[in-house]
Amino acid sequence: MRDTIHFSGIGGVGMSALAQVAAMEGRPVSGSDRDFDRGRNLGVKAALDALGIKIFPQDGTGINENTAELALSTAIEDSNPEVLKAKELGLKISHRSELLAERVNGSDTIAVAGTSGKSTVAAMLFTALEAGGLQPSIVTGGALGALKERGLVGNAYRGKGRVLVVEADESDGTIVRYRPRTGLVLNISKDHKDVEILNKIFAEFAGNCGRVLVNADDAPAAAALPAAPVFGFDAGGWKVSEVKLGPFSSAFRINGTPFELPAPGRYNVENALAACAAASLYGVSLADCAAGLKNFRGVERRFVLVGERRGVTVIDDYAHNPAKISALLAALHQAPGRRVLAVYQPHGFTPTRHLKAELIESFAAGLNPGDMLIMPEIYYAGGTVTRNISSKDISDAVAARGHKTAFYENRSGIPAFIAGAAAPGDIVVVIGARDATLADFAGQILAAL
């Protein structure tokens, strides 16, 4: 019987999330991933196995007499053996964004959008809704610590309630397919696309929402959506006060209700406010939000404390666009007198080329005197690309602005370099996206100290 949906590239965050939800609903699911074939990302593979998802090599054998539909991510080429076999058999082929749009449009969905902070706000919102007793579902791009503690991959969960929280990614423009009941626009800044293009995308997204909330404290977002209801530190009936920022936590009040958040930086206070604003539309009180967020378990690779050794703290973070990097460096500098050694691995030659000037400015302006930027070469995930930019172009430009930098064509030498350069009190932060091995790399740095 052909009833199985096969996910090609199932190890990716977007694909694994949809596969898990389908499996949690009882549908037969299978999948394949090149990383699994290479012995990588095996923790995700084990969690998918535990849900009853059958994993095949990505050689076409996963498309068999049981397969009804093939789901693809943008990373899968037309020449992929699974695509060729599915076409040969006349099977339905769906893109990840189409499957997510079906879920968004068929549920009471809160879609969290914006250039930065989507995964964290989605996780905080899910936490607040759970604290309010709504038993929500979630499909997101970052693994929630609380869900990983339940033995899951962490980026998806099927709750018993009616509300679905999704991270609505604008990078490929497919966000305009979503028609959620509630939309949340956090911010707009140059990332995968220029701001002018993003303004149009978010305006169309907002027009497709039943209702939308926009961050009044982000000038580009507020300007792009001037007629939308807002939230902010002192806007839309919201008031954030008594903000106390520490190196690893924050304390503040929202409309008088005290919050203790185990996450640093003003940007995380903004994230918590966004989650509370959306949760309030579903009847969740600020007291319940505060109770839930007090025990917020964070999101994988979002300011994760890897460990401390010989007085040196190692942190792993997903920041990869200029706005995120600036916010991260500002949060790290809440620890007075501590030097920051930032290890930044850009992801992809095209986005690095597109954001070159902004990345240089983020580090040149965000690093303190005495801090250091260490850069391995740009992460290459495969495919046909133009390699006319290097990490060295960025590190040299930051050095020209008066900062200490180092470039490594091969990152294998970085842990030993940091072990020799770091001193007690220093903070080492590993920064970058897309590369599933970066968290392990942060662990290697800690072990080398």
C-alpha positions as CSV (number, residue, x, y, z in Angstrom):
1,M,0.0,0.0,0.0
2,R,1.4,3.4,-1.0
3,D,0.9,5.5,2.1
4,T,4.4,6.5,3.1
5,I,5.8,10.0,2.7
6,H,9.5,10.0,2.1
7,F,11.6,13.0,3.1
8,S,14.8,13.5,1.0
9,G,17.2,15.5,3.2
10,I,15.4,14.5,6.4
11,G,18.3,15.6,8.5
12,G,17.8,19.3,7.8
13,V,16.0,21.3,10.4
14,G,13.0,22.1,8.2
15,M,12.6,18.6,6.8
16,S,13.1,16.8,10.1
17,A,10.5,19.0,11.8
18,L,7.8,18.2,9.2
19,A,8.7,14.5,9.2
20,Q,8.4,14.3,13.0
21,V,5.0,15.9,13.1
22,A,3.7,13.6,10.4
23,A,5.1,10.6,12.4
24,M,3.5,11.9,15.6
25,E,0.2,12.0,13.8
26,G,0.5,8.4,12.9
27,R,1.5,8.6,9.2
28,P,4.1,6.2,7.9
29,V,7.3,8.2,7.3
30,S,10.7,7.4,5.8
31,G,13.7,9.5,4.8
32,S,17.3,9.8,3.7
33,D,20.1,12.3,4.2
34,R,23.6,12.6,2.8
35,D,24.9,13.5,6.2
36,F,23.6,10.3,7.6
37,D,25.3,8.4,4.8
38,R,28.6,10.1,5.7
39,G,28.2,9.3,9.4
40,R,27.2,12.8,10.5
41,N,24.3,14.2,12.5
42,L,23.7,10.8,14.0
43,G,21.9,12.2,17.1
44,V,19.1,13.5,14.8
45,K,19.1,10.1,13.0
46,A,18.7,8.3,16.3
47,A,15.8,10.5,17.4
48,L,14.0,10.0,14.1
49,D,14.5,6.2,14.4
50,A,13.0,6.4,17.9
51,L,9.8,7.9,16.3
52,G,9.6,4.9,13.9
53,I,10.9,6.8,10.9
54,K,12.7,4.4,8.6
55,I,16.0,5.8,7.3
56,F,17.4,4.7,3.9
57,P,20.6,5.6,2.1
58,Q,20.1,8.4,-0.4
59,D,20.5,6.1,-3.4
60,G,16.9,5.6,-4.5
61,T,16.2,2.5,-2.4
62,G,13.9,4.6,-0.1
63,I,11.5,5.1,-3.0
64,N,9.7,1.8,-3.0
65,E,6.3,0.1,-3.2
66,N,5.2,1.8,0.0
67,T,6.0,5.4,-1.1
68,A,3.1,7.7,-1.9
69,E,4.9,11.0,-1.9
70,L,8.4,12.5,-2.0
71,A,9.1,15.6,0.0
72,L,12.1,17.7,-1.0
73,S,14.2,20.5,0.4
74,T,15.9,23.1,-1.8
75,A,19.2,21.2,-1.2
76,I,18.0,18.3,-3.3
77,E,19.0,18.5,-7.0
78,D,16.8,17.2,-9.9
79,S,19.5,14.6,-10.6
80,N,19.2,13.1,-7.1
81,P,18.5,9.3,-7.4
82,E,15.3,9.7,-5.3
83,V,13.9,12.4,-7.5
84,L,14.6,10.4,-10.6
85,K,12.9,7.3,-9.2
86,A,9.9,9.2,-7.9
87,K,9.4,10.8,-11.4
88,E,9.8,7.4,-13.0
89,L,7.1,6.0,-10.8
90,G,4.8,9.0,-11.2
91,L,4.8,9.8,-7.5
92,K,3.6,13.1,-6.0
93,I,6.6,15.4,-5.3
94,S,6.2,18.2,-2.8
95,H,8.5,21.0,-1.6
96,R,9.1,21.5,2.1
97,S,7.6,25.0,1.9
98,E,4.4,23.5,0.3
99,L,4.0,21.0,3.2
100,L,4.6,23.7,5.8
101,A,2.1,26.0,4.1
102,E,-0.5,23.3,4.2
103,R,0.0,22.9,8.0
104,V,0.0,26.7,8.6
105,N,-3.1,27.3,6.6
106,G,-5.0,24.4,8.1
107,S,-4.3,25.2,11.8
108,D,-4.8,28.0,14.3
109,T,-1.3,29.2,13.6
110,I,1.0,31.8,15.0
111,A,3.7,32.5,12.4
112,V,6.8,34.1,13.8
113,A,8.6,36.1,11.1
114,G,11.5,38.6,10.9
115,T,15.2,38.6,9.9
116,S,16.4,37.7,13.4
117,G,15.1,36.0,16.5
118,K,12.5,33.8,14.9
119,S,13.6,30.5,16.5
120,T,14.1,32.0,20.0
121,V,10.7,33.8,19.9
122,A,8.9,30.7,18.6
123,A,10.5,28.7,21.4
124,M,9.6,31.3,24.0
125,L,6.1,31.5,22.7
126,F,5.7,27.7,22.8
127,T,6.9,27.8,26.4
128,A,4.5,30.5,27.3
129,L,1.5,28.7,25.7
130,E,2.4,25.5,27.4
131,A,2.6,27.4,30.8
132,G,-0.9,28.7,30.0
133,G,-2.2,25.2,29.5
134,L,-2.9,25.4,25.7
135,Q,-0.9,22.3,24.8
136,P,0.5,23.8,21.6
137,S,2.3,22.3,18.6
138,I,5.5,23.7,17.1
139,V,7.5,23.5,13.9
140,T,10.6,25.6,14.0
141,G,14.2,25.9,12.8
142,G,16.0,25.6,16.2
143,A,15.9,22.6,18.6
144,L,14.2,23.5,21.9
145,G,16.2,22.4,24.9
146,A,12.9,21.4,26.6
147,L,11.9,19.1,23.7
148,K,15.4,17.6,23.5
149,E,15.0,16.7,27.2
150,R,12.0,14.7,26.1
151,G,14.1,12.6,23.8
152,L,13.1,14.4,20.6
153,V,15.1,16.2,17.9
154,G,13.7,19.3,19.4
155,N,12.5,21.3,16.4
156,A,8.9,19.9,16.3
157,Y,6.2,18.7,18.6
158,R,2.6,17.7,18.1
159,G,0.5,18.9,21.1
160,K,-3.1,18.1,21.9
161,G,-4.2,21.7,21.6
162,R,-5.4,23.7,18.6
163,V,-2.5,26.2,18.4
164,L,0.5,25.7,16.1
165,V,3.6,27.9,16.4
166,V,5.8,28.0,13.3
167,E,9.0,29.8,12.4
168,A,8.2,31.6,9.1
169,D,11.4,31.8,7.2
170,E,11.7,34.6,4.6
171,S,15.0,33.5,3.0
172,D,13.5,31.8,0.0
173,G,10.4,34.0,-0.3
174,T,7.9,31.1,0.4
175,I,6.7,32.9,3.5
176,V,4.1,34.5,1.2
177,R,2.3,31.2,0.9
178,Y,1.4,31.2,4.6
179,R,-2.0,32.3,5.8
180,P,-1.8,32.1,9.5
181,R,-4.4,33.3,12.0
182,T,-1.7,35.4,13.7
183,G,1.5,36.8,12.4
184,L,4.4,38.3,14.3
185,V,7.0,40.5,12.6
186,L,10.0,41.0,14.8
187,N,12.5,43.0,12.6
188,I,13.7,43.6,9.1
189,S,17.4,43.9,8.1
190,K,19.6,43.0,5.2
191,D,20.3,39.2,5.3
192,H,19.7,36.8,2.4
193,K,17.9,39.6,0.5
194,D,18.2,43.4,0.5
195,V,15.8,45.4,2.7
196,E,13.7,46.7,-0.2
197,I,12.9,43.2,-1.3
198,L,12.3,42.1,2.3
199,N,9.9,45.0,2.9
200,K,7.7,43.7,0.0
201,I,7.9,40.1,1.3
202,F,6.9,41.0,4.8
203,A,4.1,43.3,3.6
204,E,2.6,40.5,1.6
205,F,3.0,38.1,4.5
206,A,1.3,40.6,6.8
207,G,-1.6,41.0,4.4
208,N,-2.1,37.2,4.4
209,C,-2.4,37.1,8.2
210,G,-5.7,37.2,10.0
211,R,-4.1,39.6,12.4
212,V,-0.5,40.7,12.8
213,L,1.7,42.3,15.4
214,V,4.8,44.3,14.6
215,N,7.7,45.3,16.7
216,A,7.5,49.1,17.1
217,D,11.1,49.2,18.4
218,D,12.4,48.0,15.0
219,A,12.2,51.1,12.8
220,P,12.4,49.2,9.4
221,A,9.6,46.8,10.4
222,A,7.4,49.6,11.8
223,A,8.0,51.7,8.6
224,A,7.3,48.8,6.3
225,L,4.0,48.0,8.1
226,P,2.7,51.3,9.4
227,A,-0.9,50.3,9.8
228,A,-0.3,47.2,11.8
229,P,-0.9,46.9,15.6
230,V,2.4,47.0,17.5
231,F,4.2,45.9,20.6
232,G,7.3,47.5,22.0
233,F,9.2,48.5,25.2
234,D,6.7,51.4,25.5
235,A,4.2,50.9,22.7
236,G,0.9,49.2,22.0
237,G,-0.1,49.0,25.6
238,W,3.2,47.4,26.6
239,K,5.7,48.7,29.1
240,V,9.1,47.1,29.8
241,S,10.9,48.5,32.8
242,E,13.6,47.8,35.4
243,V,15.8,45.9,32.9
244,K,18.9,44.4,34.4
245,L,21.2,42.6,31.9
246,G,23.7,40.1,33.1
247,P,26.3,38.0,31.1
248,F,24.1,34.9,31.2
249,S,20.6,36.1,32.3
250,S,18.2,39.0,32.4
251,A,15.6,40.5,34.8
252,F,12.9,42.9,33.9
253,R,9.2,43.8,34.2
254,I,6.5,43.7,31.6
255,N,3.5,45.8,32.5
256,G,4.7,45.5,36.1
257,T,5.0,41.7,36.1
258,P,8.5,40.6,37.1
259,F,10.4,38.3,34.8
260,E,13.6,36.3,35.3
261,L,15.0,35.0,32.0
262,P,18.0,32.6,31.8
263,A,19.2,34.3,28.6
264,P,21.3,37.4,28.2
265,G,21.1,40.6,26.2
266,R,18.5,43.2,25.5
267,Y,17.6,41.3,22.3
268,N,16.3,38.4,24.5
269,V,14.2,40.8,26.5
270,E,12.8,42.0,23.2
271,N,12.2,38.3,22.3
272,A,10.4,37.6,25.5
273,L,8.2,40.7,25.0
274,A,7.2,39.5,21.5
275,A,6.3,36.0,22.9
276,C,4.2,37.6,25.6
277,A,2.4,39.9,23.2
278,A,1.4,37.0,21.0
279,A,0.5,34.7,23.9
280,S,-1.8,37.4,25.3
281,L,-3.9,37.1,22.1
282,Y,-4.6,33.6,23.2
283,G,-5.5,34.4,26.8
284,V,-2.2,33.6,28.5
285,S,-1.5,35.8,31.4
286,L,1.8,37.6,32.0
287,A,2.1,35.7,35.2
288,D,1.9,32.4,33.3
289,C,4.4,33.7,30.7
290,A,6.8,34.7,33.5
291,A,6.5,31.3,35.2
292,G,7.2,29.5,31.9
293,L,10.1,31.7,30.8
294,K,11.8,31.5,34.2
295,N,12.5,27.9,33.3
296,F,13.2,28.5,29.6
297,R,15.5,25.8,28.4
298,G,16.8,27.7,25.4
299,V,17.3,26.8,21.8
300,E,20.1,24.7,20.4
301,R,23.1,26.9,19.3
302,R,21.5,30.1,20.6
303,F,23.9,31.3,23.3
304,V,24.6,27.8,24.6
305,L,27.1,27.5,27.4
306,V,29.4,24.7,26.2
307,G,31.5,24.8,29.4
308,E,34.3,26.4,31.3
309,R,37.8,25.2,31.7
310,R,40.8,26.9,33.3
311,G,38.8,30.1,33.8
312,V,37.8,30.3,30.1
313,T,34.1,30.2,29.1
314,V,33.1,28.6,25.8
315,I,29.8,29.6,24.2
316,D,28.2,28.3,21.0
317,D,25.8,30.6,19.0
318,Y,24.0,30.5,15.7
319,A,24.4,34.2,15.0
320,H,25.3,34.6,11.3
321,N,23.9,37.9,9.9
322,P,25.2,41.3,10.8
323,A,22.3,42.2,13.2
324,K,22.6,39.0,15.1
325,I,26.3,39.3,15.4
326,S,26.1,42.8,16.7
327,A,23.4,41.8,19.3
328,L,25.5,38.8,20.4
329,L,28.7,40.9,20.9
330,A,26.7,43.4,22.9
331,A,25.4,40.7,25.1
332,L,28.8,39.2,25.7
333,H,30.2,42.6,26.7
334,Q,27.7,42.6,29.6
335,A,30.4,40.7,31.4
336,P,32.7,43.6,32.4
337,G,36.4,43.2,31.8
338,R,36.2,39.9,30.0
339,R,37.9,39.6,26.7
340,V,36.0,38.0,23.8
341,L,37.6,35.6,21.3
342,A,35.1,35.3,18.5
343,V,35.4,32.4,16.1
344,Y,33.2,33.1,13.2
345,Q,32.6,30.7,10.3
346,P,30.6,32.3,7.5
347,H,28.1,30.1,5.8
348,G,28.0,30.0,2.0
349,F,29.9,32.1,-0.5
350,T,26.9,33.9,-1.9
351,P,25.5,35.2,1.4
352,T,29.0,36.1,2.6
353,R,29.6,38.1,-0.6
354,H,26.1,39.7,-0.3
355,L,26.8,40.8,3.3
356,K,30.5,41.5,3.2
357,A,30.4,45.2,4.1
358,E,27.8,44.7,6.9
359,L,29.7,41.8,8.4
360,I,32.9,43.8,8.5
361,E,31.1,46.7,10.2
362,S,29.5,44.4,12.8
363,F,32.8,43.0,14.0
364,A,34.8,46.3,13.6
365,A,32.2,48.2,15.6
366,G,31.2,45.3,18.0
367,L,34.6,44.1,19.1
368,N,36.2,45.8,22.1
369,P,39.9,46.7,22.2
370,G,41.7,43.5,23.2
371,D,39.1,41.2,21.7
372,M,40.0,39.0,18.8
373,L,38.3,37.6,15.6
374,I,39.4,34.2,14.4
375,M,37.9,33.0,11.1
376,P,38.1,29.7,9.4
377,E,37.3,29.5,5.7
378,I,33.7,29.9,4.5
379,Y,31.5,26.8,5.0
380,Y,30.8,25.1,1.7
381,A,27.7,22.8,1.8
382,G,28.0,21.6,-1.8
383,G,26.6,22.6,-5.2
384,T,27.9,25.0,-7.9
385,V,29.1,28.3,-6.4
386,T,31.4,31.2,-7.4
387,R,34.3,31.2,-4.9
388,N,35.4,34.8,-5.3
389,I,35.3,35.7,-1.7
390,S,37.2,34.3,1.4
391,S,36.9,34.6,5.1
392,K,40.3,36.3,4.9
393,D,38.7,39.2,3.1
394,I,36.6,39.9,6.2
395,S,39.3,39.2,8.8
396,D,41.8,41.5,6.9
397,A,39.3,44.3,6.7
398,V,38.5,44.0,10.5
399,A,42.2,44.0,11.2
400,A,42.6,47.2,9.1
401,R,40.1,48.8,11.5
402,G,42.5,48.1,14.4
403,H,41.4,44.7,15.8
404,K,43.4,41.5,16.3
405,T,42.4,38.8,13.8
406,A,43.5,35.4,12.6
407,F,42.5,33.4,9.5
408,Y,42.7,29.6,9.2
409,E,42.1,28.0,5.8
410,N,41.6,24.8,7.8
411,R,39.9,25.2,11.1
412,S,41.6,22.1,12.6
413,G,44.3,24.4,13.9
414,I,42.0,26.8,15.7
415,P,41.5,24.8,19.0
416,A,45.2,24.7,19.7
417,F,45.6,28.3,18.8
418,I,42.9,29.4,21.2
419,A,44.3,27.1,23.9
420,G,47.5,29.1,23.6
421,A,45.9,32.5,23.3
422,A,43.1,32.4,25.9
423,A,43.6,33.5,29.4
424,P,41.4,33.1,32.6
425,G,38.4,35.3,32.3
426,D,38.2,35.2,28.5
427,I,35.0,34.2,26.7
428,V,35.3,32.2,23.5
429,V,32.3,32.2,21.3
430,V,31.8,30.0,18.2
431,I,29.5,31.8,15.7
432,G,28.0,30.5,12.5
433,A,25.1,28.7,10.9
434,R,24.2,25.8,8.6
435,D,27.2,23.6,9.6
436,A,25.9,20.8,11.8
437,T,29.4,20.2,13.2
438,L,29.9,23.6,14.8
439,A,28.5,22.6,18.1
440,D,31.0,19.7,18.2
441,F,33.7,22.1,17.1
442,A,32.9,24.3,20.1
443,G,33.4,21.2,22.3
444,Q,36.8,20.6,20.7
445,I,37.9,24.1,21.6
446,L,36.8,23.5,25.2
447,A,38.6,20.2,25.4
448,A,41.8,21.9,24.0
449,L,41.9,24.5,26.8
